[in-house]
Amino acid sequence: MEASTTITVVARWRVKEGHLDDVLAHVAELRTASLEEPGCLEYAAFRSIEAADELLLVERYRDAAAVDAHRQSPHYGALVVERILPLLADRRVELLQAPSA
């Protein structure tokens, strides 16, 4: 597999005050379900040391089709769209790809 086909998703979330525990619980469930997807290679979540309400998610997928499949999955809809997004004050998502050698 060429590195240039792999897509890394970097999501930066700022959680609304009072909702961090709920979001972290949803993220734990989301991580487990996402890692079961055939195209998901990695799914890690990090909490900022400097700003307790900020999370960083780093996800790696086999290719663009795997990212699309993730976003169309029932667990993405139920957890991200329905439960997590309403609890976020800010959300930024980047799709990254390694340059071809």
C-alpha positions in Angstrom: 0.0 0.0 0.0 1.3 3.4 -0.9 1.5 6.0 1.8 -0.1 8.5 -0.6 -3.4 6.6 -0.5 -3.7 6.6 3.2 -5.7 9.5 4.7 -5.2 10.9 8.1 -8.1 12.8 9.7 -7.2 15.3 12.4 -10.2 16.7 14.3 -9.9 19.4 16.9 -12.9 19.7 19.2 -13.7 22.3 21.9 -16.4 20.9 24.2 -19.1 23.1 25.7 -18.8 23.7 29.4 -20.2 20.8 31.5 -20.2 18.3 28.7 -16.7 16.9 28.7 -17.5 13.6 30.5 -20.4 12.9 28.1 -18.2 13.6 25.0 -15.4 11.4 26.3 -17.8 8.5 26.9 -19.2 8.9 23.4 -15.6 9.1 21.9 -14.7 5.8 23.7 -17.6 4.1 22.1 -16.9 5.7 18.7 -13.3 4.6 18.8 -14.2 1.0 19.5 -16.8 0.9 16.7 -14.5 2.8 14.2 -11.6 0.4 14.8 -13.9 -2.4 13.7 -14.3 -0.8 10.3 -12.2 -2.7 7.7 -10.7 0.6 6.3 -9.9 2.2 9.7 -6.2 1.7 10.5 -5.9 3.9 13.6 -8.2 5.9 15.9 -6.7 7.9 18.8 -8.1 10.6 21.0 -6.1 13.0 23.1 -7.2 15.6 25.7 -5.3 18.9 25.9 -3.1 19.4 29.0 -3.4 23.2 28.6 -7.1 23.4 27.8 -9.2 20.7 29.5 -12.2 21.2 27.2 -10.2 20.6 24.0 -9.8 17.2 22.3 -7.7 16.1 19.4 -8.7 13.0 17.4 -6.3 11.4 15.0 -7.7 8.8 12.6 -6.0 7.0 9.8 -7.9 5.3 6.9 -6.9 3.1 4.1 -8.2 5.5 1.4 -10.9 8.1 0.7 -13.5 5.4 0.3 -12.8 4.2 3.8 -13.3 7.8 5.1 -16.6 8.0 3.3 -17.7 4.6 4.7 -16.8 5.8 8.2 -18.9 9.0 7.7 -21.8 6.9 6.4 -21.7 4.3 9.2 -24.5 4.0 11.7 -22.2 4.6 14.6 -20.9 7.8 13.1 -24.5 9.1 12.7 -25.6 8.0 16.1 -22.6 9.1 18.1 -21.0 12.0 16.2 -24.0 13.7 14.4 -26.7 13.0 17.0 -24.8 13.0 20.3 -21.4 14.7 20.1 -21.9 17.6 17.7 -24.6 19.3 19.8 -22.1 19.3 22.8 -19.3 21.0 20.9 -18.5 24.7 20.9 -16.1 24.4 18.0 -15.0 21.7 15.6 -12.3 21.8 13.0 -11.5 18.8 10.8 -8.5 18.3 8.4 -8.0 15.6 5.9 -4.3 14.9 5.3 -2.3 12.8 2.9 1.4 12.1 2.8 3.1 13.5 -0.3 4.2 11.1 -2.9 7.9 10.3 -2.8 
